[in-house]
């Protein structure tokens, strides 16, 4: 039995590392358990500019500036006919350093955040696997951990933060996950060296390119060392059912269905096997319980079209840590206290989800929307920046739904218990 800690964190990705650093800086005794040795490959390379505010709070901006990441200042959409929109340049709408960000190598990025947490005094167990969360009645009191060479042991803590990613250890154990039936997608992705990159400050633009069938779309973004990340996303009915079982074959068929991507990678060297992920969007019905909090993908996952994954992980990691600090200060480890940030967090996630719905809606077109609602351009770009927790977006969402009704859906709701 190890000495009891204030906080145990499951997972060393962006949500876990952020929560660990914030809690440790507040003076709590924190242990983080990560099952994989770093560096390790991870998808999700494109950041939202609003990640800046978490980076600033953590004190990692200088470390990220020194890393060999590609500066990202804009996003651009291509229609199914290959016609591009005007690029949305983030600094044009908010000329502050927080309006640009990076396309990152996640292996390096995640390691920077984890090492920063260690520098704040966090105890890191890595590689080590959390097998289960212990409960005393309804309250989480610690975890069961396997450490190579050390066997299985119990770790006890006042608060357990589950940041285990899509493994979602607690949400699965407690049967909290609900899938979004409108966003049952998957992705096939790889990397190329020597593919087309934009010149100058446009090098880091994120391209979102519709295929000719308009049922699927590609992301295309520049990475360090003359590499690009390319992936296709679409519903299971389009990418899986009735298609080849060989990922490379499906990917190549989708490239053949997209002139813009085909031209950009012509003559480039594919340097990674095509990988496949289920991009099912989901959310949990609770964000916290007695003695536990969910953060990042362990709480919910949103379709990757707007690159919101790391942003939501960082924000939820901050909020989970703040809740844990407040609980340790007050001695109140109830679900109500630890989940006090839930409605705020879900409201931002909900705004982004409606934007995702608009992207996939057959009758919705962003270019036509902006022409019809020019007064909403600033709010639209702010949402693409990720300022959902700093700038109101209710007017934008209402205007979008008035312009073209979005698919019917069940709003995200949290249960206190």
N, C-alpha and C positions, 0 to 999 in steps of 0.2 A: 504494500500500500504506500503510494507516494504521499508526501505532505499535501494536504488539501490546498487547492488554488482558488483564487477568486473567479477566474474565467477559464474555461476550456473551449478551444475553437477547433472545429472539425473542418479541415481543408485549408490549404495554403495558397489558393488562387487569390485574385484581386479582392474579393469580399472578405476572405479570412485574414489576409495580410493586413488589410485596412483596419478591420475590427481589432485585430491584435495590437497594432501600433497605437491606435487611439486609446484603447483601454490601458495599455502599459504606460503610456505617457501620462495618463491620469493617476498613476500610482498603483494600479491593480497588479496582482500576481497572475500572469497569463501564461498558459501552455497551449501551443498550437500543434496539432497532429496532422501531418501531411503524408499520404500513402505513397507518393512517387518521389523519386530522387530528381532534383532539378539540376540542370535545365532539362525540360521536356517539351515536346511539340504540343501546341495548343492552337486551335482555330480561334478567330475573333480578333483579327489584327487591327481593325479600323476603330479608332476612338471617336467619341463625341467631344467637341471642344469643351463642354461644360465639365468634363473630368478635371479641368484645371483647378476648380475650387477644392476638391478633395486632395489633389496633389499639393496645393499650397498649404493646406492644413497639415498634411503629413510631413511637409518639408522635403519632398523628393523632386521638386521642379529642377533643381540644378543637376541632379543625377540623370534625369530624363533628357535634359538639354545636352548633356555630354554623351549620351548614347547615340549610336549610329542609326537613328530612326528617321523616316522621311516626313517632312513637314506637310501637314494636311490643312488646307485653308478653304476647301470648297467641295461641293458635290454637284454632279451633273447627271441628268436623266436622258436616256435614249428611248425613243418610241419603237414599236415593233417594225416600223418601216425604216429604222435607222436614222431618224431625224433627231438631232440633239436639242435639248433645251439650252437656254443660256446658263452658264455655270452660276451657282449660288455661292458667291464669295462671302464667307462669314464675316471677315473684318469690315466689309462695306457697311454692315448693319450694326456693328458694335466694335469700334476701333480700339479694342483692348486686347491684351495678350491672351485673355481667356477665350478669344474667338478663333484661335487656331490650335491645332493639336498635332498628333502624329499617327502615321501608319506604323505599327510596331511589330517587331518579332516577339511573339508572346513568350517564347522560351526565355529571352533576355529580359523582357518587361516584367514578367511574373517573378523572376529571380531578384530583380532590383527591389520590388516591393517586399518580398519575403526577407531578404537580407536587411532591409531597412527596419522591418519589425524586430528582427533579432537585435539590431543596434539599439532599439528602444528598451531592450531588456526582456523580450519575449523568449521563453524557453521553446525551442523548436525540436519536435520529435519527427525525424524524417530519415528514411522512409519508415512509416509506422501506420498501421491501419486500425481505425475505430471499427470494432465489430458490432457494438451495440451501445445504446444509451441506457444507463441505469435509472430507474424510477423508485422513489419511496412514496407509495400511493400515487398521486397525480403529479408529483414534483420530480423533475429531472435532478439528479444529484451527482452525476458523473458519467464516465464512459469506460468501456472495456477495450483495451488496446493491445494489439499484437505488435511487438517490436522485434525485428530480426535479431537473433542472438540473445535476446532477453526474455523471450516467452511472452505470455499473456499476463497483463496486470490491470488493476483498477486505478483509475484516476478520478479523484473527487473534486467537485467545484461547486460554488454557489450558483454559477450561471454557465450553461452550455450553449454556445452559439454554433448552430449547424450551418457551415458554409461549404458543404460537401459537393457543391455543383449539382449536375443533373443526376448524380447518384441519390440525392435528396433523402438521406438516411432517415431523418425523423419524419418527414412528410409521408414517406412510404410506410414507415412503421406505424404511424398513427392514422394512415389512410386519409390524408388531407388533400391530396392532389386532385385537381379537376382539369381535364383537357379542354381546350378551346376548339369546338368542332369546325369552326370556320378557318382554322389555321393548322391543318394537319399536313405539314409540308416536310420535305427532306431536301438535302443538299448533296451535291457531288462536287469536289473541289480538288485543286492541285496547285502547283507552282511552276512557272517558266522562268528561264533566264534568257535575256536578250529580246524580250517582247517589247512592243512599242510603249514608250513612256512620253508623257507630255513635257514640253520644255520649261525651264525656269521654275517660277513659283507655282505653276500648274502641275508639277510632277506628282504631287501627293493627292490629286483630286480622286475622290471616290466616284467611279462610274457605276450607274445602275442601268442595265441595258436589257430591254425586253426582247425576247425572241420573236420570230415572225409569227408564231402561233399565239403569242401573248399569254400563254398559260404558264410560262416559265420565264425567269429572268436571271441575268448574270450580274455578279459583282466583279469588279476589276480594279485593283489598286496596286500601287508601287510599294515594294519592300526594299530594304538595303541590299547591296551587292548585286545590283542590276536584275533583281528578281521581281516578278509580279505574282500576286495571289489572284486566282481566277476560280470562281465557283458558280454553279447553276443551282437555283432554288425553285421548287414548284411542288404542287400537291402530289400525293402518292399516286393518284389516278393518272397523272401525266408522266411521272418519272420512274415509277416502279411497276405498276400493274401492266402486264403484257410486254414488258421491256426485257432486255437482256439481263442476265444475272451478273454480267461482267461490268464493273463500274466504268472502266475505261471506254467500253463500247457505248454506254449510255451518254457519258460525257461528250464523246466525239460526235455522237448524233445530235446533241444539243448545240454544239459548236457549229455544225453544218447548218443548223436552223437559225443562226445568228450571224449575219454578215459583219457586223461591227467587231465582234470578238474574233471571228475567223481571220479578219484582216490584221488585227492587232497581234495575234500570236503566230502569224505566218512566218516560218523560218526560225522560230524560237525553239529552245531546247526545253522539253519537259523534264523537270528535275525531281519530281516526287510522284509516286503512284497516286492515282485518283482515290480519294477517301470518301466515305459516305457517312452522313449523320442524319438522324431523324430530328428535324427542326420543329417538332410538335410544340406549339405554344401551350403553356399550362400555368396554373396558379394554385396556391394552397388556400384553403378556407380559413386558416389561422396563420398569423405571423409569429405568435408567441404563446407560450403556456407557462405554467408554474415552473420557474427555473430554467426555461429554454427560450431561444429566439432563433428564427430562420433568417438567412441573409443570402443575397445573390440568387443563383439558379436553384439553390436548395429551397427557396420560397416560390420562385416562378421564373419562367423563361418566355421571352417575347421574340417573335420572328426577327431574323437578323437584318432586315432590309435597311434600317436606319442606323445600324451599328450601335445599338443602345445597350448591348450586353455588359460590357465592361463598365460603362457609366452607371447602370443600375446596380451592378455589383459593388462598386465603390460607394455609392450613396447609401445602399442598404447596410454595408459594412460599418460606415460611420454611425448610422442611426442605431444599429444593434449595439455597438460599443457604448454609445451615449446612454442607451437604456440600461445596459449592464452597470455602468458607472453610477448612474442614479440609484439603481437598485441596491448596490453595495453601500452607498452612502446612507440610504434610508432604511435598509434592512427589509424592504418590501420586494419580494421576488415573485409576486403574483403575475398571472397572465396579463392582468390589466396594466400593471406597472411596466412590465417588460415589453408589452405591445402597444404602448401609448403612441408610438410613431406610426403605427400601421396605416391609419387612414391617410395621413400625409403622403406616405410612400406610395400607397396604392393609387392615390389620385394622380400622381405623376406618371405612373405606369399605365394607368387607364388612358390618359391623354395620348401617350405614345401608341397605345394599342389602336385607338381610333385612327391615327395617322396610318398605321399599317393596314387597317381595313380599307382606307381610301386608296392606298396604293394598289390593292388587289381588286377593288371594285371595278367591274367591267365598264360602267358608265362614267367613272370619275377620271378626270384628266387635270393634272396639276397646272399645266400651261393655260388651259381654258379657265380654270378656277382663278388664277392670278389675274388674267385679263378681265374677268368679270368682277373680281374683288381686289382691285389694286391696293386698297387700304389694308388688306390682310397680309401683304407680302412680308412686312417686317415681322409680324407674329409667326408666319410660316417659317422663315429662316431661323428665328429664335428657337422654334421647336426642333428644327434640324440641328441646331447647335446643342440642344439639350437643356435649355433653361426652363424646364417645366417646373422646377422648384423655386424659381426666382422671378419669372415673368408670367402673369396670368395668360392662359390660353383658351379660356372658356369662349370668348368671342370668336376666335378662329374655328374652334370645333363646331360651334353653332352655324357659322357661315358655310363651312364645308358640308354639313348635313343638309342645309337649306339648298345648296347648289346641286347636290346629287345625294339622295338618301343612301346611307351606308348600310351594309348588311345588318340584319337584325342580330342581336347578341344579348347575352346575359351580362349585365355590368358586374365587375368584380366586387365581391362583398366579403367582409371578414366577420367571423364569429368570435366573440370575446372568449368563449370557453369551448 
